[in-house]
Amino acid sequence: MASLVAAKLQEERKVLSVTGHFTQFLGYVMNEKTFRGYPADIQKVLTEEAQKAGERMTQTTIENDKKLMEDLRKQGVTVVTDIDTKSFRAATASVYGAFPKWTPGLYAKVRKTLDN
């Protein structure tokens, strides 16, 4: 929601369908060789704290999105949330096959992660 509001898309479009087809995320990035070079106890702390930070960021994003959607409604935007996401996903599934240079199985792996 924040990127939509920052781009002021509500000035031109008055209907927002919350399909969930795009989820922004932030992650910690570290060279694997560097990570593996740390002692096991440090690796454990880094992994645990990254998990906690991810959970907190998710909760913060959900809370902020609710506030932003209410702000959009106040600006005259119709926010549609009763989307049939299963049908939406099925109708767009063929898009992922249009990227032949992707690593084989990448979409399935990402989908499995997102569905958890």
C-alpha positions as CSV (number, residue, x, y, z in Angstrom):
1,M,0.0,0.0,0.0
2,A,2.8,2.4,0.8
3,S,4.2,2.3,-2.7
4,L,0.8,2.9,-4.2
5,V,0.2,5.9,-1.9
6,A,3.7,7.3,-2.5
7,A,3.2,7.1,-6.3
8,K,-0.2,8.9,-5.7
9,L,-2.0,6.4,-7.9
10,Q,-5.2,7.3,-6.0
11,E,-5.2,10.6,-7.8
12,E,-5.9,8.8,-11.1
13,R,-7.5,5.5,-10.1
14,K,-10.5,5.3,-7.8
15,V,-10.8,1.5,-7.5
16,L,-8.2,-0.6,-5.8
17,S,-8.5,-4.3,-6.0
18,V,-6.4,-6.0,-3.2
19,T,-5.4,-9.1,-5.1
20,G,-2.3,-10.0,-3.1
21,H,-0.4,-10.6,-6.3
22,F,2.5,-8.5,-5.2
23,T,4.1,-8.7,-1.8
24,Q,7.0,-6.5,-1.0
25,F,9.6,-7.9,1.3
26,L,12.9,-6.9,2.8
27,G,15.5,-9.4,3.7
28,Y,18.9,-9.6,5.1
29,V,21.5,-10.4,2.5
30,M,24.9,-11.9,3.4
31,N,27.5,-13.7,1.4
32,E,27.1,-17.4,2.2
33,K,30.8,-17.9,2.6
34,T,30.9,-15.1,5.2
35,F,27.9,-16.5,7.0
36,R,29.4,-20.0,7.1
37,G,32.6,-18.5,8.4
38,Y,30.9,-17.5,11.7
39,P,30.8,-19.9,14.6
40,A,27.6,-21.9,14.8
41,D,26.3,-19.9,17.8
42,I,26.6,-16.6,15.8
43,Q,24.9,-18.2,12.8
44,K,22.1,-19.3,15.1
45,V,21.7,-15.8,16.6
46,L,21.7,-14.2,13.1
47,T,19.1,-16.6,11.8
48,E,16.9,-16.3,14.9
49,E,17.0,-12.5,14.9
50,A,16.4,-12.3,11.2
51,Q,13.3,-14.4,11.7
52,K,12.1,-12.2,14.5
53,A,12.7,-9.1,12.4
54,G,10.8,-10.6,9.5
55,E,7.8,-11.3,11.7
56,R,7.9,-7.8,13.1
57,M,8.1,-6.2,9.7
58,T,5.2,-8.4,8.5
59,Q,3.1,-7.2,11.4
60,T,4.1,-3.6,10.9
61,T,3.3,-3.8,7.1
62,I,-0.1,-5.3,7.8
63,E,-0.9,-2.6,10.4
64,N,0.3,0.2,8.0
65,D,-1.7,-1.3,5.1
66,K,-4.9,-1.2,7.1
67,K,-4.3,2.5,7.9
68,L,-3.4,3.4,4.3
69,M,-6.5,1.6,3.0
70,E,-8.6,3.6,5.3
71,D,-6.9,6.8,4.1
72,L,-7.5,5.8,0.5
73,R,-11.2,5.2,1.3
74,K,-11.4,8.7,2.8
75,Q,-10.0,10.1,-0.5
76,G,-12.8,8.4,-2.4
77,V,-11.1,5.3,-3.5
78,T,-13.2,2.1,-3.5
79,V,-11.1,-0.7,-1.9
80,V,-12.2,-4.1,-3.1
81,T,-10.9,-6.9,-0.8
82,D,-13.3,-9.8,-1.6
83,I,-11.2,-11.0,-4.5
84,D,-11.3,-14.6,-5.6
85,T,-7.5,-15.0,-5.3
86,K,-7.5,-18.7,-6.3
87,S,-9.1,-17.9,-9.6
88,F,-6.8,-14.9,-10.1
89,R,-3.8,-17.1,-9.5
90,A,-5.1,-19.8,-11.8
91,A,-5.8,-17.3,-14.6
92,T,-2.3,-15.8,-14.4
93,A,-0.3,-19.0,-13.8
94,S,0.8,-19.3,-17.4
95,V,2.8,-16.0,-17.0
96,Y,5.5,-17.8,-15.1
97,G,6.2,-20.2,-18.0
98,A,6.9,-17.1,-20.2
99,F,10.3,-16.7,-18.5
100,P,12.3,-19.5,-20.0
101,K,15.6,-18.4,-18.5
102,W,14.4,-18.7,-14.9
103,T,15.9,-21.5,-12.9
104,P,13.8,-24.6,-13.4
105,G,11.5,-25.1,-10.4
106,L,12.0,-21.6,-9.1
107,Y,8.4,-20.6,-9.2
108,A,7.3,-23.7,-7.4
109,K,9.9,-23.1,-4.7
110,V,8.9,-19.5,-4.2
111,R,5.2,-20.4,-4.2
112,K,5.8,-23.1,-1.6
113,T,7.6,-20.5,0.6
114,L,4.8,-17.9,0.1
115,D,2.1,-20.4,0.9
116,N,3.6,-21.2,4.3
